[in-house]
Amino acid sequence: MTGATAAAKPSAADRIQDAARVLFERQGIRATGVEEVCRVAGATKMSLYRTYPSKDALVAAILAEDAAEHQAWVEESVAQAPDAAGRLLAYIEAMAVEVETPGVCGCPMLLAQAEFRDPEHPTYQVVARFKREGHAKIQALAEEAGAKDPAALADHVSVLVEGAIAARSYLGEPRAAASLRHCGAALIRDALARP
């Protein structure tokens, strides 16, 4: 085996995490056992527990990685806007693009939170932190843009985004994304309007 081939093969930890991410999204976290994750990943339970001391730790690691990737993507999306109001609209556009992506089962964070409702559970805490940070990002953008009530705008945009994600199941991705764009622009326009 050459060095290039060995370097290209993902580690057992990476394979476990990739397999778990797919299985958790498709079947649910509680419905997926570690044996199945290991089988799909082509790894042993010992490999799993060497990296993740428990299934909860594996779930928390996946969600934390998803959160970091999502936040970096949002930062990149809004950074391209020419001004503060444009950054708010760019945030809405980024979320609309996510909503209209076919085949997504829903927000992985909300799906995980639905399965783990105990506020002390590590999964619940990762999701709550992610949602609070997302809300704070919207509020910071609203403050920067001079919104009349930045906290209220952050609340409204957060609820709108979560609603659009849920509405995909009955409106379809294109209509849910179009509604998010339309309502988001109206919310922002109203919040930034000068008396």
Legacy VTK file of the C-alpha trace (Angstrom):
# vtk DataFile Version 3.0
C-alpha trace
ASCII
DATASET POLYDATA
POINTS 195 float
0.000 0.000 0.000
1.431 3.382 -0.956
1.526 6.372 1.377
-1.020 8.208 -0.787
-3.485 5.319 -0.589
-3.092 4.995 3.163
-3.590 8.741 3.621
-6.771 8.704 1.513
-8.500 6.038 3.628
-10.614 7.631 6.372
-9.864 6.641 9.942
-12.225 4.379 11.860
-13.395 7.414 13.865
-14.224 9.314 10.663
-16.044 6.326 9.178
-18.010 5.860 12.401
-19.001 9.506 12.519
-19.996 9.567 8.831
-22.058 6.382 9.146
-23.714 7.568 12.345
-24.627 10.935 10.807
-26.420 9.238 7.884
-28.142 6.615 10.031
-29.248 9.091 12.705
-30.790 11.375 10.095
-32.502 8.528 8.242
-33.701 6.416 11.193
-33.435 8.607 14.266
-30.831 8.588 16.998
-32.579 6.343 19.492
-33.599 3.854 16.775
-30.000 3.394 15.653
-27.782 1.123 17.701
-24.001 1.303 17.951
-23.744 -2.186 16.435
-25.434 -0.942 13.264
-23.219 2.161 13.151
-20.122 -0.023 13.437
-21.367 -2.475 10.799
-22.071 0.316 8.290
-18.768 2.025 9.123
-16.780 -1.216 8.833
-15.412 -0.667 12.321
-15.468 -2.416 15.666
-17.282 -1.343 18.823
-13.859 -1.032 20.424
-12.932 1.562 17.765
-16.120 3.472 18.479
-15.651 3.501 22.249
-11.969 4.360 21.919
-12.950 7.669 20.311
-16.393 8.250 21.811
-16.921 7.071 25.401
-20.663 6.687 24.762
-23.303 6.948 22.075
-24.288 10.302 23.608
-20.718 11.539 23.089
-20.863 10.431 19.441
-24.163 12.284 18.933
-22.804 15.414 20.629
-19.649 15.312 18.464
-21.678 15.028 15.261
-24.008 17.856 16.235
-21.127 20.081 17.341
-19.382 19.520 14.001
-22.628 20.218 12.108
-23.117 23.415 14.127
-19.584 24.638 13.403
-19.956 23.942 9.670
-23.334 25.683 9.589
-22.047 28.744 11.440
-19.019 29.047 9.141
-21.307 28.803 6.106
-23.618 31.519 7.497
-20.635 33.779 8.248
-19.348 33.333 4.706
-22.818 33.982 3.253
-23.459 37.221 5.124
-19.906 38.551 4.750
-20.424 39.054 1.031
-23.236 41.598 1.495
-22.342 45.260 0.890
-23.998 46.696 4.015
-25.686 45.822 7.315
-29.213 45.570 5.883
-27.818 43.435 3.082
-26.282 41.087 5.634
-29.723 40.480 7.159
-31.150 39.750 3.714
-28.140 37.519 2.960
-28.920 35.556 6.125
-32.495 34.997 4.919
-31.189 33.988 1.490
-28.740 31.499 3.009
-31.520 29.906 5.042
-33.812 29.836 1.976
-31.133 28.022 -0.020
-30.931 25.468 2.780
-34.729 25.111 2.889
-35.011 24.531 -0.867
-32.315 21.845 -0.926
-34.124 18.611 -1.842
-33.841 15.488 0.258
-33.074 17.163 3.577
-35.130 15.543 6.335
-35.276 18.666 8.477
-32.973 20.529 10.782
-30.699 17.867 12.334
-30.596 19.927 15.519
-34.367 20.034 15.900
-34.646 16.342 15.031
-32.132 15.553 17.768
-33.841 17.849 20.259
-37.158 16.109 19.622
-35.569 12.835 20.741
-33.763 14.228 23.787
-35.988 16.561 25.776
-34.124 16.519 29.096
-32.342 19.902 29.419
-29.469 18.147 31.224
-28.818 15.724 28.362
-25.648 16.539 26.350
-27.552 16.417 23.054
-30.172 18.857 24.291
-27.423 21.203 25.486
-25.570 21.155 22.140
-28.806 21.982 20.307
-29.831 24.723 22.755
-26.387 26.345 22.481
-26.538 26.195 18.665
-30.003 27.778 18.578
-29.018 30.513 21.078
-25.914 31.340 19.030
-27.994 31.506 15.840
-30.464 33.848 17.498
-27.616 36.008 18.827
-26.148 36.208 15.309
-29.450 37.462 13.902
-29.790 39.968 16.742
-26.244 41.243 16.141
-27.007 41.683 12.436
-30.241 43.503 13.349
-28.409 45.839 15.752
-25.768 46.552 13.135
-28.492 47.391 10.600
-30.224 49.761 13.025
-33.414 47.765 13.604
-35.963 49.433 15.870
-36.095 46.356 18.111
-33.216 43.964 17.295
-34.306 41.337 19.836
-37.828 41.208 18.404
-36.512 40.974 14.842
-34.227 38.106 15.896
-37.223 36.342 17.469
-39.346 36.818 14.344
-36.641 35.717 11.910
-35.804 32.682 14.061
-39.436 31.573 14.148
-39.795 32.229 10.411
-36.745 30.098 9.569
-37.860 27.222 11.825
-41.342 27.412 10.295
-39.968 27.295 6.752
-37.919 24.232 7.624
-41.020 22.485 8.976
-43.209 23.649 6.060
-41.112 21.771 3.500
-43.047 18.611 4.274
-46.380 20.037 3.112
-45.499 23.042 0.921
-42.508 21.470 -0.762
-39.025 22.951 -0.756
-39.511 25.645 -3.447
-42.678 27.150 -1.905
-41.311 27.040 1.638
-38.104 28.784 0.499
-40.039 31.380 -1.518
-42.233 32.132 1.496
-39.160 32.476 3.685
-37.626 34.949 1.237
-40.836 36.962 0.913
-41.715 37.085 4.632
-38.105 37.600 5.691
-37.698 40.593 3.387
-40.970 42.069 4.696
-39.912 41.588 8.327
-36.553 43.216 7.698
-38.064 46.089 5.699
-40.543 46.797 8.520
-37.913 46.519 11.254
-35.577 48.941 9.469
-38.249 51.434 8.355
-37.809 54.922 9.731
-40.905 56.672 11.167
LINES 1 196
195 0 1 2 3 4 5 6 7 8 9 10 11 12 13 14 15 16 17 18 19 20 21 22 23 24 25 26 27 28 29 30 31 32 33 34 35 36 37 38 39 40 41 42 43 44 45 46 47 48 49 50 51 52 53 54 55 56 57 58 59 60 61 62 63 64 65 66 67 68 69 70 71 72 73 74 75 76 77 78 79 80 81 82 83 84 85 86 87 88 89 90 91 92 93 94 95 96 97 98 99 100 101 102 103 104 105 106 107 108 109 110 111 112 113 114 115 116 117 118 119 120 121 122 123 124 125 126 127 128 129 130 131 132 133 134 135 136 137 138 139 140 141 142 143 144 145 146 147 148 149 150 151 152 153 154 155 156 157 158 159 160 161 162 163 164 165 166 167 168 169 170 171 172 173 174 175 176 177 178 179 180 181 182 183 184 185 186 187 188 189 190 191 192 193 194
